[in-house]
Protein backbone atom coordinates (compact mmCIF):
# COMPACT_ATOMS: atom_id res chain seq x y z
CA UNK A 1 0.00 0.00 0.00
CA UNK A 2 2.83 2.37 0.83
CA UNK A 3 4.21 1.90 -2.69
CA UNK A 4 0.93 3.16 -4.18
CA UNK A 5 0.78 6.07 -1.75
CA UNK A 6 4.41 6.97 -2.48
CA UNK A 7 3.62 6.88 -6.20
CA UNK A 8 0.53 9.03 -5.75
CA UNK A 9 2.62 11.55 -3.84
CA UNK A 10 5.68 11.30 -6.08
CA UNK A 11 3.84 11.61 -9.39
CA UNK A 12 2.24 14.93 -8.40
CA UNK A 13 5.34 16.22 -6.59
CA UNK A 14 7.59 15.39 -9.54
CA UNK A 15 5.26 16.66 -12.27
CA UNK A 16 4.22 19.88 -10.52
CA UNK A 17 7.48 20.48 -8.61
CA UNK A 18 5.68 20.95 -5.32
CA UNK A 19 5.60 19.07 -2.02
CA UNK A 20 2.15 17.52 -2.35
CA UNK A 21 0.89 17.98 1.23
CA UNK A 22 -2.70 17.77 0.02
CA UNK A 23 -2.15 14.05 -0.55
CA UNK A 24 -3.10 13.66 3.12
CA UNK A 25 -6.38 15.43 2.39
CA UNK A 26 -7.02 13.10 -0.53
CA UNK A 27 -6.43 10.11 1.73
CA UNK A 28 -8.94 11.10 4.42
CA UNK A 29 -11.46 12.35 1.85
CA UNK A 30 -11.33 8.98 0.08
CA UNK A 31 -11.79 7.14 3.37
CA UNK A 32 -14.86 9.12 4.35
CA UNK A 33 -16.33 8.98 0.85
CA UNK A 34 -16.12 5.20 1.15
CA UNK A 35 -17.61 5.28 4.65
CA UNK A 36 -20.50 7.43 3.44
CA UNK A 37 -21.23 5.19 0.48
CA UNK A 38 -20.85 1.87 2.32
CA UNK A 39 -22.00 2.54 5.90
CA UNK A 40 -24.44 5.45 5.56
CA UNK A 41 -25.95 4.90 2.11
CA UNK A 42 -25.65 1.09 2.39
CA UNK A 43 -24.48 0.67 -1.19
CA UNK A 44 -23.15 -2.76 -2.23
CA UNK A 45 -19.34 -2.99 -1.84
CA UNK A 46 -18.54 -2.72 -5.59
CA UNK A 47 -20.80 0.32 -5.95
CA UNK A 48 -19.40 1.91 -2.79
CA UNK A 49 -15.84 1.46 -4.06
CA UNK A 50 -16.75 2.92 -7.47
CA UNK A 51 -18.48 5.94 -5.90
CA UNK A 52 -15.61 6.59 -3.49
CA UNK A 53 -12.95 6.39 -6.20
CA UNK A 54 -14.97 8.63 -8.53
CA UNK A 55 -15.44 11.23 -5.79
CA UNK A 56 -11.73 11.04 -4.94
CA UNK A 57 -10.79 11.77 -8.55
CA UNK A 58 -13.24 14.69 -8.65
CA UNK A 59 -11.75 16.02 -5.40
CA UNK A 60 -8.26 15.84 -6.93
CA UNK A 61 -9.39 17.64 -10.10
CA UNK A 62 -11.00 20.35 -7.96
CA UNK A 63 -7.73 20.69 -6.06
CA UNK A 64 -5.88 21.12 -9.36
CA UNK A 65 -8.32 23.72 -10.73
CA UNK A 66 -8.72 25.70 -7.50
CA UNK A 67 -5.20 25.56 -6.07
CA UNK A 68 -2.35 24.06 -8.06
CA UNK A 69 -3.14 25.42 -11.54
CA UNK A 70 -3.72 29.08 -10.48
CA UNK A 71 -0.51 29.09 -8.43
CA UNK A 72 1.42 27.58 -11.33
CA UNK A 73 -0.04 30.14 -13.76
CA UNK A 74 1.18 32.97 -11.53
CA UNK A 75 4.66 31.43 -11.32
CA UNK A 76 4.50 31.04 -7.54
CA UNK A 77 7.42 29.37 -5.82
CA UNK A 78 7.08 25.78 -4.69
CA UNK A 79 7.12 26.83 -1.04
CA UNK A 80 4.11 29.09 -1.53
CA UNK A 81 2.17 26.32 -3.26
CA UNK A 82 3.16 23.91 -0.49
CA UNK A 83 1.65 26.24 2.12
CA UNK A 84 -1.58 26.37 0.12
CA UNK A 85 -1.52 22.58 -0.10
CA UNK A 86 -1.07 22.39 3.66
CA UNK A 87 -4.10 24.65 4.03
CA UNK A 88 -6.14 22.18 1.96
CA UNK A 89 -5.12 19.36 4.31
CA UNK A 90 -6.01 21.35 7.44
CA UNK A 91 -9.38 22.52 6.08
CA UNK A 92 -10.30 19.03 4.83
CA UNK A 93 -9.43 17.30 8.10
CA UNK A 94 -11.34 19.82 10.20
CA UNK A 95 -14.36 19.76 7.88
CA UNK A 96 -14.51 15.96 8.11
CA UNK A 97 -14.10 16.11 11.89
CA UNK A 98 -16.98 18.60 12.06
CA UNK A 99 -19.19 16.46 9.84
CA UNK A 100 -18.39 12.98 11.18
CA UNK A 101 -16.80 13.56 14.60
CA UNK A 102 -13.28 12.81 15.82
CA UNK A 103 -13.88 9.21 16.83
CA UNK A 104 -12.72 6.30 14.70
CA UNK A 105 -15.32 5.15 12.15
CA UNK A 106 -15.48 1.56 10.92
CA UNK A 107 -17.23 -0.08 7.99
CA UNK A 108 -19.26 -3.17 8.97
CA UNK A 109 -18.16 -6.32 7.14
CA UNK A 110 -17.90 -10.05 7.88
CA UNK A 111 -14.78 -11.01 9.84
CA UNK A 112 -11.94 -11.85 7.45
CA UNK A 113 -10.47 -15.32 7.25
CA UNK A 114 -7.19 -15.88 9.12
CA UNK A 115 -4.37 -17.32 7.00
CA UNK A 116 -1.25 -18.87 8.53
CA UNK A 117 2.12 -19.64 6.96
CA UNK A 118 4.38 -20.94 9.70
CA UNK A 119 4.90 -18.12 12.18
CA UNK A 120 3.25 -15.56 9.84
CA UNK A 121 -0.44 -14.85 10.38
CA UNK A 122 -2.39 -12.60 8.04
CA UNK A 123 -6.04 -11.96 7.37
CA UNK A 124 -7.56 -12.47 3.95
CA UNK A 125 -8.18 -8.71 3.82
CA UNK A 126 -4.47 -7.98 4.34
CA UNK A 127 -3.59 -10.41 1.54
CA UNK A 128 -6.13 -8.65 -0.69
CA UNK A 129 -4.56 -5.30 0.18
CA UNK A 130 -1.17 -6.53 -0.98
CA UNK A 131 -2.51 -8.09 -4.20
CA UNK A 132 -4.68 -5.12 -5.25
CA UNK A 133 -1.99 -2.53 -4.54
CA UNK A 134 0.68 -4.58 -6.32
CA UNK A 135 -1.47 -4.86 -9.45
CA UNK A 136 -2.27 -1.13 -9.36
CA UNK A 137 1.37 -0.10 -8.82
CA UNK A 138 2.63 -2.29 -11.68
CA UNK A 139 -0.18 -1.21 -14.03
CA UNK A 140 0.52 2.50 -13.55
CA UNK A 141 4.26 1.88 -13.97
CA UNK A 142 3.59 0.10 -17.27
CA UNK A 143 1.40 2.98 -18.47
CA UNK A 144 4.11 5.51 -17.62
CA UNK A 145 6.62 3.46 -19.61
CA UNK A 146 4.41 2.78 -22.63
CA UNK A 147 1.65 5.39 -22.94
CA UNK A 148 2.33 8.65 -24.80
CA UNK A 149 0.08 10.59 -22.44
CA UNK A 150 1.78 9.24 -19.34
CA UNK A 151 5.19 9.94 -20.84
CA UNK A 152 4.01 13.53 -21.28
CA UNK A 153 3.10 13.56 -17.56
CA UNK A 154 6.65 12.48 -16.77
CA UNK A 155 8.10 15.07 -19.17
CA UNK A 156 6.09 17.82 -17.45
CA UNK A 157 8.31 17.45 -14.40
CA UNK A 158 11.52 17.51 -16.47
CA UNK A 159 10.89 20.31 -18.95
CA UNK A 160 7.54 22.06 -18.41
CA UNK A 161 8.46 24.86 -20.79
CA UNK A 162 9.31 22.38 -23.55
CA UNK A 163 5.97 20.62 -23.11
CA UNK A 164 4.20 23.93 -23.75
CA UNK A 165 6.47 24.75 -26.68
CA UNK A 166 5.61 21.44 -28.33
CA UNK A 167 1.94 22.40 -28.25
CA UNK A 168 0.86 19.61 -25.90
CA UNK A 169 -2.34 20.24 -23.89
CA UNK A 170 -0.74 21.06 -20.55
CA UNK A 171 -4.10 21.42 -18.80
CA UNK A 172 -5.16 17.90 -19.78
CA UNK A 173 -1.77 16.50 -18.81
CA UNK A 174 -1.98 18.12 -15.38
CA UNK A 175 -5.51 16.74 -14.96
CA UNK A 176 -4.24 13.26 -15.87
CA UNK A 177 -1.48 13.58 -13.27
CA UNK A 178 -3.98 14.52 -10.56
CA UNK A 179 -6.49 11.82 -11.55
CA UNK A 180 -3.80 9.11 -11.58
CA UNK A 181 -2.39 10.32 -8.27
CA UNK A 182 -5.91 10.29 -6.80
CA UNK A 183 -6.41 6.68 -7.89
CA UNK A 184 -3.08 5.66 -6.36
CA UNK A 185 -4.09 7.29 -3.06
CA UNK A 186 -7.77 6.31 -3.01
CA UNK A 187 -7.33 2.56 -3.41
CA UNK A 188 -5.00 2.16 -0.37
CA UNK A 189 -7.21 4.56 1.61
CA UNK A 190 -10.26 2.39 0.96
CA UNK A 191 -8.38 -0.79 1.88
CA UNK A 192 -7.05 0.73 5.13
CA UNK A 193 -10.54 1.99 5.99
CA UNK A 194 -12.06 -1.45 5.49
CA UNK A 195 -9.35 -3.05 7.63
CA UNK A 196 -8.73 -0.73 10.60
CA UNK A 197 -11.27 2.07 10.23
CA UNK A 198 -10.55 5.78 9.80
CA UNK A 199 -10.32 9.05 11.67
CA UNK A 200 -10.20 12.54 10.15
CA UNK A 201 -6.68 13.35 11.37
CA UNK A 202 -4.70 10.43 9.94
CA UNK A 203 -3.89 12.14 6.64
CA UNK A 204 -0.62 13.67 7.88
CA UNK A 205 0.65 10.28 9.09
CA UNK A 206 0.13 8.63 5.72
CA UNK A 207 1.55 11.69 3.95
CA UNK A 208 4.78 11.38 5.96
CA UNK A 209 5.08 7.66 5.24
CA UNK A 210 4.46 8.17 1.51
CA UNK A 211 6.89 11.09 1.21
CA UNK A 212 9.57 9.16 3.13
CA UNK A 213 9.27 6.25 0.71
CA UNK A 214 9.35 8.54 -2.35
CA UNK A 215 12.42 10.48 -1.22
CA UNK A 216 14.17 7.34 0.03
CA UNK A 217 13.90 5.65 -3.36
CA UNK A 218 14.56 8.76 -5.44
CA UNK A 219 12.01 11.37 -6.47
CA UNK A 220 12.67 11.01 -10.23
CA UNK A 221 12.19 7.24 -10.61
CA UNK A 222 8.79 5.55 -10.46
CA UNK A 223 9.98 2.04 -9.64
CA UNK A 224 12.33 3.43 -6.99
CA UNK A 225 9.27 4.65 -5.07
CA UNK A 226 8.22 1.03 -4.67
CA UNK A 227 11.71 0.07 -3.51
CA UNK A 228 11.65 2.96 -1.04
CA UNK A 229 8.28 1.80 0.29
CA UNK A 230 9.68 -1.71 0.78
CA UNK A 231 12.73 -0.37 2.64
CA UNK A 232 10.67 1.89 4.88
CA UNK A 233 8.24 -0.93 5.61
CA UNK A 234 11.04 -3.32 6.55
CA UNK A 235 12.65 -0.70 8.78
CA UNK A 236 9.37 -0.12 10.60
CA UNK A 237 8.71 -3.84 10.97
CA UNK A 238 12.17 -4.43 12.45
CA UNK A 239 11.67 -1.45 14.76
CA UNK A 240 8.39 -2.87 16.07
CA UNK A 241 10.04 -6.27 16.53
CA UNK A 242 12.93 -4.94 18.62
CA UNK A 243 11.65 -1.64 20.04
CA UNK A 244 8.40 -0.15 21.39
CA UNK A 245 5.90 0.75 18.67
CA UNK A 246 6.32 4.50 19.18
CA UNK A 247 9.88 4.21 17.80
CA UNK A 248 8.65 2.94 14.44
CA UNK A 249 8.48 6.30 12.66
CA UNK A 250 11.64 7.59 14.35
CA UNK A 251 13.63 4.64 12.97
CA UNK A 252 12.20 5.20 9.48
CA UNK A 253 13.05 8.92 9.57
CA UNK A 254 16.57 8.18 10.81
CA UNK A 255 17.08 5.75 7.93
CA UNK A 256 15.80 8.35 5.46
CA UNK A 257 18.11 11.06 6.82
CA UNK A 258 21.08 8.70 6.63
CA UNK A 259 20.37 7.83 3.01
CA UNK A 260 19.79 11.45 1.97
CA UNK A 261 23.01 12.52 3.69
CA UNK A 262 24.94 10.08 1.49
CA UNK A 263 22.75 10.28 -1.63
CA UNK A 264 20.75 13.55 -1.78
CA UNK A 265 18.73 12.34 -4.78
CA UNK A 266 17.63 9.15 -3.01
CA UNK A 267 18.97 5.63 -2.96
CA UNK A 268 18.19 4.98 -6.63
CA UNK A 269 18.09 8.59 -7.85
CA UNK A 270 20.57 9.58 -10.54
CA UNK A 271 22.59 12.76 -10.65
CA UNK A 272 20.59 15.68 -12.02
CA UNK A 273 21.87 18.04 -14.67
CA UNK A 274 22.96 21.44 -13.41
CA UNK A 275 20.28 23.25 -15.37
CA UNK A 276 17.62 20.89 -14.03
CA UNK A 277 18.72 21.42 -10.49
CA UNK A 278 18.84 25.21 -10.84
ChimeraX attribute file (.defattr): number of C-alpha atoms within 10 A of each C-alpha:
attribute: neighborCount
match mode: 1-to-1
recipient: residues
	/A:1	25
	/A:2	27
	/A:3	30
	/A:4	27
	/A:5	34
	/A:6	33
	/A:7	32
	/A:8	28
	/A:9	29
	/A:10	29
	/A:11	27
	/A:12	24
	/A:13	23
	/A:14	23
	/A:15	22
	/A:16	24
	/A:17	20
	/A:18	20
	/A:19	20
	/A:20	26
	/A:21	25
	/A:22	24
	/A:23	33
	/A:24	29
	/A:25	30
	/A:26	27
	/A:27	29
	/A:28	29
	/A:29	26
	/A:30	30
	/A:31	29
	/A:32	24
	/A:33	22
	/A:34	31
	/A:35	25
	/A:36	18
	/A:37	19
	/A:38	23
	/A:39	19
	/A:40	10
	/A:41	11
	/A:42	12
	/A:43	15
	/A:44	11
	/A:45	14
	/A:46	10
	/A:47	14
	/A:48	21
	/A:49	22
	/A:50	13
	/A:51	18
	/A:52	25
	/A:53	25
	/A:54	18
	/A:55	18
	/A:56	28
	/A:57	23
	/A:58	15
	/A:59	19
	/A:60	25
	/A:61	20
	/A:62	14
	/A:63	18
	/A:64	20
	/A:65	15
	/A:66	11
	/A:67	15
	/A:68	22
	/A:69	17
	/A:70	13
	/A:71	17
	/A:72	16
	/A:73	8
	/A:74	8
	/A:75	10
	/A:76	12
	/A:77	12
	/A:78	17
	/A:79	12
	/A:80	12
	/A:81	24
	/A:82	18
	/A:83	16
	/A:84	18
	/A:85	22
	/A:86	20
	/A:87	15
	/A:88	19
	/A:89	24
	/A:90	18
	/A:91	12
	/A:92	21
	/A:93	24
	/A:94	15
	/A:95	14
	/A:96	18
	/A:97	15
	/A:98	11
	/A:99	10
	/A:100	15
	/A:101	13
	/A:102	15
	/A:103	11
	/A:104	13
	/A:105	19
	/A:106	15
	/A:107	17
	/A:108	12
	/A:109	11
	/A:110	6
	/A:111	10
	/A:112	12
	/A:113	11
	/A:114	11
	/A:115	14
	/A:116	10
	/A:117	7
	/A:118	6
	/A:119	5
	/A:120	7
	/A:121	11
	/A:122	13
	/A:123	15
	/A:124	13
	/A:125	18
	/A:126	17
	/A:127	11
	/A:128	12
	/A:129	19
	/A:130	14
	/A:131	12
	/A:132	14
	/A:133	20
	/A:134	15
	/A:135	12
	/A:136	18
	/A:137	22
	/A:138	14
	/A:139	12
	/A:140	20
	/A:141	16
	/A:142	12
	/A:143	13
	/A:144	17
	/A:145	13
	/A:146	11
	/A:147	13
	/A:148	11
	/A:149	16
	/A:150	20
	/A:151	14
	/A:152	23
	/A:153	26
	/A:154	24
	/A:155	17
	/A:156	22
	/A:157	19
	/A:158	17
	/A:159	14
	/A:160	17
	/A:161	12
	/A:162	12
	/A:163	18
	/A:164	13
	/A:165	9
	/A:166	8
	/A:167	8
	/A:168	13
	/A:169	11
	/A:170	16
	/A:171	13
	/A:172	12
	/A:173	21
	/A:174	22
	/A:175	20
	/A:176	18
	/A:177	27
	/A:178	27
	/A:179	23
	/A:180	20
	/A:181	27
	/A:182	28
	/A:183	23
	/A:184	27
	/A:185	31
	/A:186	31
	/A:187	25
	/A:188	24
	/A:189	27
	/A:190	25
	/A:191	22
	/A:192	18
	/A:193	22
	/A:194	21
	/A:195	19
	/A:196	12
	/A:197	18
	/A:198	23
	/A:199	21
	/A:200	26
	/A:201	20
	/A:202	14
	/A:203	25
	/A:204	21
	/A:205	11
	/A:206	20
	/A:207	23
	/A:208	17
	/A:209	20
	/A:210	29
	/A:211	27
	/A:212	23
	/A:213	33
	/A:214	33
	/A:215	27
	/A:216	32
	/A:217	30
	/A:218	25
	/A:219	25
	/A:220	24
	/A:221	20
	/A:222	23
	/A:223	17
	/A:224	24
	/A:225	35
	/A:226	25
	/A:227	19
	/A:228	27
	/A:229	27
	/A:230	17
	/A:231	18
	/A:232	28
	/A:233	18
	/A:234	13
	/A:235	19
	/A:236	20
	/A:237	15
	/A:238	13
	/A:239	19
	/A:240	16
	/A:241	11
	/A:242	10
	/A:243	13
	/A:244	9
	/A:245	13
	/A:246	10
	/A:247	13
	/A:248	20
	/A:249	18
	/A:250	13
	/A:251	18
	/A:252	23
	/A:253	19
	/A:254	12
	/A:255	17
	/A:256	21
	/A:257	16
	/A:258	13
	/A:259	17
	/A:260	17
	/A:261	11
	/A:262	10
	/A:263	16
	/A:264	16
	/A:265	19
	/A:266	25
	/A:267	20
	/A:268	19
	/A:269	17
	/A:270	14
	/A:271	11
	/A:272	11
	/A:273	8
	/A:274	7
	/A:275	6
	/A:276	9
	/A:277	7
	/A:278	6
